[in-house]
Amino acid sequence: MALTLQYGNPVTFRQAIYRSYFVQRPEVPVEVLGRILPDVDTRARPAAMAANDAPSPSGRTFAPAFGAAPPAMAMAQSTAETMAAPSDQVQAAEAAEETIFQLATAVSLAAGHTASVPIIDRTVPATRVDLATGDDPHPLSAIRITNDTGTSLPTGVLTLYDAAGAATFVGDARLGGLPTGESRLLSFAQDLRTTVERDSSGQTTLASLTAANGVLHIATRQREVLRFTITAPADAPRQVLLEIPKDGDRTLSVEGGPIPGTEQTATAWRLPVTLKAGEVRRLTVYADRLVREDTALLADDAQVVVRLLNEQNLAAPARAALQRLASLRQDETSSQTALNQLQAQRAAILQDEDRIRSNLAVVAANDALHARLISALDADETKLDQLGQAIERATAAADKAHQALADAVAGLAL
């Protein structure tokens, strides 16, 4: 047996290598798509710059049908195969305030039972579009249907299927009633393969400036600049409607000129943008509002004139006229300031005289202080005489400056 002796202070430890160890992994949340509930579409009409809508770039056809609660209805694009006609046709009649569907045969139901009765079975025109609303980066998938049935279609919930495939369910949609001859958008899903990026900024500029009878009439343009970047899927074209809220009396214009097919609803404009597969389109839109204000020149024009002179697009004749007004206003202010200073000096001397007279009332006439007070009072009177003349001149100068400003205001015409 060999024996070894060691002296020192080495690091020693034990490790339980046979024990089970569990590493706490970070938890990643399950991606769950948010619920969406598109608004019910309302009547849209061509905007002032509108033309006919471009045809849908999609070759897909959809078959929408009412859900179980309202009367059932099936529709498809005119290019799709026509469904088999029912043996008993429902008679539809259009009244002034309502649409009446008269069933050809009686319906018998046992107690506690329900029935779904088809009232419309025919094709209607439908085209695929995307509707970009709000700030969501992905637009809503929708179809535009046109009611050419001759009768109004009732309000209801529709279930849509992709008729180009194996009747695959694509989503539900809400129809807020569709009068004959009109069209509506049925939003049924979110197009996660198409993106719409938005950016905005604001600017305020002078739109117009006129002046008459001593009043400035100012129109200011408050402009919101909206920039859109739309990207279509790499393997499919898209027809996207960019929806922009009207927000009161705003007007809309597009950089590069009007877009044919632009339409408007009661609350928004819709700009059509057609994209090829994988195409990226950029669009700049201006939403303008005119704000009008009237300013009485002799009353409260000082700050307004300064603000207008800072406008970069102010016309040269208007700038010259306003600069003259500003100069006359400065002369009037300087003259009035000089007059106020002289009047303040006179008020101080009159107050000093009151003090001297109060002291004279209690000082004996043969007292040396009495003589000093009399001397000080005499000096104040001399100053008052000089100030009186200076105040007369300053008053005349202030009146002249004010009259010059008044004459310039009265003669101002822009």
Sequence and secondary structure as in RCSB ss.txt:
>XXXX:A:sequence
MALTLQYGNPVTFRQAIYRSYFVQRPEVPVEVLGRILPDVDTRARPAAMAANDAPSPSGRTFAPAFGAAPPAMAM
AQSTAETMAAPSDQVQAAEAAEETIFQLATAVSLAAGHTASVPIIDRTVPATRVDLATGDDPHPLSAIRITNDTG
TSLPTGVLTLYDAAGAATFVGDARLGGLPTGESRLLSFAQDLRTTVERDSSGQTTLASLTAANGVLHIATRQREV
LRFTITAPADAPRQVLLEIPKDGDRTLSVEGGPIPGTEQTATAWRLPVTLKAGEVRRLTVYADRLVREDTALLAD
DAQVVVRLLNEQNLAAPARAALQRLASLRQDETSSQTALNQLQAQRAAILQDEDRIRSNLAVVAANDALHARLIS
ALDADETKLDQLGQAIERATAAADKAHQALADAVAGLAL
>XXXX:A:secstr
       S        TTS                         EE TT       S    EEEEE SSS EEE 
  TTS      SS  EEEE SS EEEE SS     TT     EEEE    EEEEEEE TT SS EEEEEEE  SS
S B  EEEEEEETTTTSEEEEEEEE  B TT EEEEEEEE TT EEEEEEEEEEEEEEEEEETTEEEEEEEEEEE
EEEEEE  TT  EEEEEEEE TTT EEEETTS  TT EE SSEEEEEEEE TT EEEEEEEEEEEEEEEEEHHHH
 HHHHHHHHT TT  HHHHHHHHHHHHHHHHHHHHHHHHHHHHHHHHHHHHHHHHHHHHHTTS TTSHHHHHHHH
HHHHHHHHHHHHHHHHHHHHHHHHHHHHHHHHHHHH   
